[in-house]
Amino acid sequence: MNIAVIFAGGSGLRMHTKSKPKQFLDLNGKPIIIYTLELFDNHPEIDAIVVACIESWIPYLQKQLNKFEITKVVRIVPGGATGQDSIYKGLCAAEEYAAGQETTVLIHDGVRPLIHEETITDNIRKVEECGSCVTCVPATETFIVRQADDTLEIPTRDHSFIARAPQSFRLTDIISSHRKALAEGRHDFIDSCTMMSYYGYKIGTVMGPMENIKITTPTDFFVLRAMIEVHENQQIFGL
């Protein structure tokens, strides 16, 4: 079984929106999160979707799911205090739904709507191959890492990637890592692949599209609007 766990529990302070969290901003009459959910809802190998959402916005999300005929969402759970906590709540709901079946989970941001069907397929295949994976894009600029002694490490660009999403795992492995973190009182892992690496899992990589950005700032929103227009033109003109 393959379950997408979509987390949309953030309020989007960097977007400077007042009326709506960023995941519910409309673009051409459709909320950003619906663009994201459609990718997984339409994928033939995704069996179910779980969403972790801001609790007060769950009724609105349910209305949007009905309006846009998103049929694979099987659970909507309230988000947590951190991204890590929201993901854990989503994983628990996925565990309940899977009911002991061997399951791959694809963890994805609700505000990352520019992946391709191929990216989802590649994540599923990579987990079958090695158990864990993170979607990446090549580093296009030089990284500089400041060490504890104030010296600088500059990794070569050929060996540097930018981690994005989906980040995909065997459900039993990722939920076990979350429970270890909770037992240790840790709620500060920046993302799932960081947590899994910390607990000793080897992470495979999947190369995704460069446009697979997270819609975090107003600039990102304008990029998304431009990319949606490009995709629509491709459909109309067969480009």
C-alpha positions in Angstrom: 0.0 0.0 0.0 1.2 3.5 -0.8 -0.1 6.4 1.3 0.7 10.1 0.8 0.9 12.1 4.1 0.4 15.8 3.3 1.2 18.2 6.1 -0.5 21.6 5.9 -0.5 22.7 9.5 1.5 25.9 9.2 0.1 29.4 9.3 2.5 30.9 6.7 3.8 33.9 8.5 6.4 34.6 5.8 3.7 34.9 3.2 2.3 37.9 5.1 -1.3 36.8 4.5 -4.0 38.0 6.8 -7.2 36.3 5.7 -6.0 32.7 4.9 -3.0 30.5 5.6 -0.8 30.1 2.6 -2.0 26.6 1.7 -5.5 27.9 1.2 -4.6 30.9 -1.0 -6.5 30.8 -4.3 -4.8 30.6 -7.7 -7.3 30.6 -10.6 -10.1 29.8 -8.2 -8.3 26.8 -6.7 -6.5 26.6 -3.3 -2.8 25.8 -3.4 -3.3 22.6 -1.4 -5.8 21.3 -3.9 -3.2 21.6 -6.7 -0.9 19.5 -4.4 -3.5 16.9 -3.5 -4.6 16.5 -7.1 -1.1 15.2 -8.0 -1.5 12.3 -5.5 -5.2 11.8 -6.0 -4.6 11.3 -9.8 -1.6 9.0 -9.4 -2.6 5.3 -10.1 -0.2 3.9 -7.4 -1.4 6.1 -4.5 -4.0 4.2 -2.5 -4.8 6.8 0.1 -4.0 10.3 1.3 -3.8 11.6 4.9 -3.7 15.4 5.6 -2.5 17.1 8.7 -4.3 20.5 8.7 -4.8 23.5 10.9 -7.7 22.3 13.1 -9.9 25.4 12.6 -9.5 25.0 8.8 -10.5 21.4 8.5 -14.2 22.1 7.7 -13.0 24.4 4.9 -10.6 21.8 3.6 -13.4 19.2 3.5 -15.6 21.5 1.5 -12.7 22.0 -1.0 -12.1 18.3 -1.3 -15.8 17.8 -2.2 -15.8 20.7 -4.6 -12.7 19.5 -6.6 -13.6 15.8 -6.3 -10.5 14.7 -4.4 -11.5 11.1 -3.5 -8.4 9.5 -1.9 -8.3 11.5 1.3 -9.1 9.0 4.0 -8.2 11.0 7.1 -7.8 14.7 8.0 -6.1 15.2 11.4 -5.3 18.4 13.3 -1.7 19.6 12.9 0.8 19.8 15.7 2.8 22.5 17.3 5.8 21.9 14.9 6.1 20.4 11.4 7.6 17.2 13.0 4.5 16.9 15.3 2.1 17.4 12.3 3.9 14.7 10.3 3.7 12.3 13.3 0.0 12.8 13.6 -0.4 12.1 9.9 1.7 9.0 10.2 -0.4 7.7 13.1 -3.5 8.2 11.0 -1.8 6.3 8.1 -0.8 3.5 10.4 -4.4 3.2 11.6 -5.7 3.1 8.0 -3.1 0.6 6.8 -4.1 -1.8 9.5 -0.9 -3.8 9.5 -0.4 -3.9 5.7 3.1 -3.3 4.4 3.0 0.4 3.5 5.2 3.1 1.9 4.5 6.6 3.0 5.3 9.7 0.8 5.6 12.7 3.1 4.9 15.9 1.2 4.3 19.6 1.9 0.8 20.9 1.2 2.4 24.0 -0.4 4.7 22.1 -2.8 2.4 21.6 -5.8 5.0 21.5 -8.7 6.2 17.9 -8.7 5.4 15.5 -11.5 3.7 12.1 -11.6 7.1 10.7 -12.4 8.5 12.1 -9.2 5.9 10.2 -7.2 6.6 7.0 -9.1 10.3 7.3 -8.6 9.8 7.7 -4.9 7.7 4.5 -4.7 10.3 2.6 -6.7 13.2 3.9 -4.6 11.6 2.8 -1.3 11.0 -0.6 -2.8 14.7 -0.7 -3.6 16.3 0.7 -0.5 13.7 1.5 2.1 14.0 5.3 2.3 14.5 8.2 -0.1 14.5 12.0 -0.4 13.6 14.0 -3.5 16.5 16.3 -4.4 17.5 18.9 -7.0 21.1 19.6 -8.0 22.8 22.5 -6.2 23.2 25.4 -8.6 25.2 27.6 -6.3 28.1 26.9 -3.9 27.3 25.9 -0.3 29.5 27.3 2.6 29.2 25.4 5.9 30.6 27.2 9.0 32.2 24.8 11.4 32.2 25.0 15.2 35.8 26.4 15.2 34.6 29.1 12.8 36.4 27.6 9.8 34.5 27.2 6.5 33.8 23.9 4.7 33.0 24.3 1.0 31.6 21.1 -0.4 32.1 20.6 -4.2 28.9 21.3 -6.1 29.1 18.0 -7.9 28.4 16.2 -4.6 25.8 18.7 -3.3 22.1 18.5 -3.5 19.1 20.4 -2.2 16.6 18.3 -0.3 13.0 18.8 -1.2 9.9 16.5 -1.1 8.4 14.0 -1.2 10.5 12.2 1.4 9.4 8.6 1.4 9.9 5.6 3.7 8.6 2.4 4.9 5.8 3.3 7.4 7.2 1.1 10.1 10.6 2.7 9.9 9.6 6.3 9.9 7.0 6.0 12.6 9.5 4.1 14.8 12.0 7.0 14.4 9.3 9.5 15.4 8.5 7.5 18.5 12.2 7.4 19.4 12.4 11.2 19.0 9.3 11.7 21.2 10.8 9.4 23.9 13.9 11.6 23.8 11.8 14.8 24.0 13.0 16.0 20.6 10.6 18.0 18.4 13.2 20.0 16.4 14.1 17.8 13.4 14.0 20.0 10.4 12.6 17.3 8.1 12.0 13.5 7.9 15.2 12.6 6.1 17.2 14.4 8.8 15.5 12.4 11.5 16.0 9.1 9.6 19.7 9.8 9.0 20.1 10.7 12.7 18.7 7.3 13.7 21.0 5.4 11.3 19.0 4.8 8.2 20.6 5.1 4.8 18.7 7.5 2.5 18.4 7.0 -1.2 18.0 10.0 -3.5 15.5 10.7 -6.3 16.1 13.6 -8.6 13.0 15.8 -9.0 12.2 18.8 -11.1 13.9 22.1 -10.5 10.5 23.9 -10.1 9.6 21.7 -7.1 9.7 24.7 -4.8 7.8 25.2 -1.5 5.4 28.2 -1.6 6.7 30.1 1.4 7.0 33.8 0.3 5.1 36.1 -2.0 7.8 35.6 -4.6 7.2 31.9 -4.6 3.5 32.5 -5.2 4.3 34.5 -8.3 6.6 31.7 -9.5 3.8 29.2 -9.0 1.4 31.3 -10.9 3.8 31.5 -13.8 4.4 27.7 -13.8 0.7 27.0 -13.6 0.2 29.2 -16.7 3.0 27.3 -18.5 1.4 23.9 -17.7 -2.0 25.2 -18.9 -0.4 26.4 -22.2 1.3 23.1 -22.7 -2.1 21.4 -22.5 -3.8 23.8 -24.8 -1.1 24.1 -27.5 0.4 20.6 -27.1 3.9 21.9 -26.3 
